[in-house]
Amino acid sequence: MEQEDLEVWEREISSRVEYLEQEAEKLEQRIKKAEYKDNIMSSAMNKFADDEAQVDFIKHNYLNESNETVKSLNEEYGVIIKELKFQNAVLQQIGQVNAALREEED
């Protein structure tokens, strides 16, 4: 592969890394909001539920869904972080190959 091809690929990977970083930030915010809502609902349930039936109703209809949302967002975030680490490793390798090609030219 020629240095010019590597530079093009490096720009493509860099662009992907930037996109993944932005997506990770967005997911972090969504996770924080979902966890915050979950905490508010749990707190409200603990303060206002009068009996076990009401607690079960709240857990079944609200908290389980909220917990699943947080879990799903965390899983999605984990996938993005794994890809981000891989893409950064690819960039590092491209940089090393570019450096070696420059040395060969000199």
C-alpha positions in Angstrom: 0.0 0.0 0.0 1.4 3.4 -0.9 1.7 6.2 1.6 -1.0 8.2 -0.2 -3.5 5.3 0.2 -2.6 5.1 3.9 -3.2 8.8 4.4 -6.7 8.5 2.7 -7.5 5.5 4.9 -6.2 7.3 8.0 -8.5 10.2 7.3 -11.5 7.8 6.9 -10.7 6.1 10.1 -10.1 9.4 11.9 -13.5 10.6 10.7 -15.1 7.3 12.0 -13.4 7.8 15.4 -14.7 11.3 15.7 -18.2 10.1 14.9 -17.9 7.2 17.4 -16.7 9.7 20.1 -19.7 11.9 19.5 -22.1 8.9 19.6 -20.5 7.8 22.9 -21.0 11.2 24.4 -24.6 11.2 23.3 -25.2 7.8 24.8 -23.5 8.8 28.1 -26.0 11.7 28.3 -28.9 9.4 27.5 -27.7 6.9 30.2 -27.4 9.6 32.8 -31.0 10.9 32.0 -32.4 7.3 32.1 -30.7 6.6 35.4 -31.9 9.9 36.8 -35.5 9.1 35.8 -35.1 5.6 37.2 -33.9 7.1 40.6 -36.8 9.5 40.7 -39.4 6.8 40.0 -37.8 4.5 42.6 -37.8 7.3 45.2 -41.4 8.2 44.4 -42.4 4.5 44.7 -40.7 4.2 48.1 -42.4 7.4 49.4 -45.9 7.0 48.0 -46.7 3.3 47.5 -49.2 2.3 50.2 -49.0 -1.4 49.9 -47.2 -4.3 48.2 -49.7 -4.4 45.4 -48.9 -0.8 44.5 -45.2 -1.5 44.7 -45.6 -4.5 42.4 -47.6 -2.4 40.0 -45.0 0.3 39.8 -42.2 -2.1 39.5 -43.9 -4.0 36.7 -45.2 -1.1 34.7 -42.5 1.5 35.2 -39.2 0.4 36.8 -38.7 -2.8 34.8 -39.0 -0.8 31.6 -36.7 1.9 32.9 -34.1 -0.7 34.0 -34.3 -2.3 30.6 -33.7 1.1 28.9 -30.6 1.7 31.1 -29.3 -1.8 30.4 -29.9 -1.5 26.6 -28.2 1.9 26.5 -25.2 0.6 28.5 -24.9 -2.4 26.1 -25.0 0.0 23.1 -22.4 2.2 24.8 -20.1 -0.9 25.4 -20.3 -1.8 21.7 -19.3 1.7 20.6 -16.4 1.8 23.1 -15.1 -1.5 21.8 -15.2 -0.3 18.2 -13.6 3.0 19.2 -10.7 1.2 20.8 -10.3 -0.9 17.7 -10.4 2.0 15.3 -7.9 3.9 17.5 -5.6 0.8 17.3 -5.9 0.8 13.5 -5.0 4.5 13.5 -1.9 3.8 15.6 -0.9 1.0 13.2 -1.4 3.3 10.2 0.8 5.9 11.9 3.6 3.3 12.4 3.4 2.1 8.8 3.5 5.7 7.6 6.5 6.5 9.7 8.3 3.4 8.3 7.5 4.4 4.8 8.8 7.9 5.4 12.0 6.5 6.7 12.4 4.3 3.7 12.0 7.3 1.4 14.7 9.3 3.3 
